[in-house]
Amino acid sequence: MEKAHIAAKEPAQVDLEVGKTYAWCACGLSGNQPYCDGSHSKGDFKPTVFKAEKSESVWLCQCKQTGGSPYCDGTHKGL
């Protein structure tokens, strides 16, 4: 499988709402980063869908190379 497109070399800080479902862009092509907008439809990538367990502010990966998707693990610092 090919590597995802690097949307940005820094994470996006977002506020999650408890119980809400989110779709994190895994391909890097979405125009609505860090969320999926369906741009992956022509490739092998699928979004990471997750439900917020609590309301909180988190850092979501935008380099798409993280080992802990959808959350940033600092991988972007080495790109």
URWOKA-V904135 format. One record per pair of residues at least 6 apart in sequence whose C-alpha atoms are under 6 Angstrom apart, sorted by sequence separation. I is the first residue (numbers start at 1). J is the second residue. If there is no record, write none. Layout:
i j
I J
I J
This chain:
i j
30 36
66 72
30 37
66 73
25 34
30 39
61 70
66 75
24 34
25 35
29 39
60 70
61 71
24 35
25 36
60 71
61 72
23 35
24 36
59 71
60 72
23 36
27 40
59 72
63 76
27 45
7 28
26 47
5 27
6 28
25 47
4 27
5 28
24 47
4 28
23 47
24 48
23 48
23 49
22 49
22 50
34 62
21 50
21 51
20 51
19 51
20 52
19 52
18 52
18 53
18 54
18 55
17 55
26 64
16 55
16 56
15 56
15 57
14 57
14 58
13 58
13 59
12 59
11 59
12 60
11 60
11 61
11 62
8 62
9 63
7 62
8 63
7 63
6 63
6 64
9 76
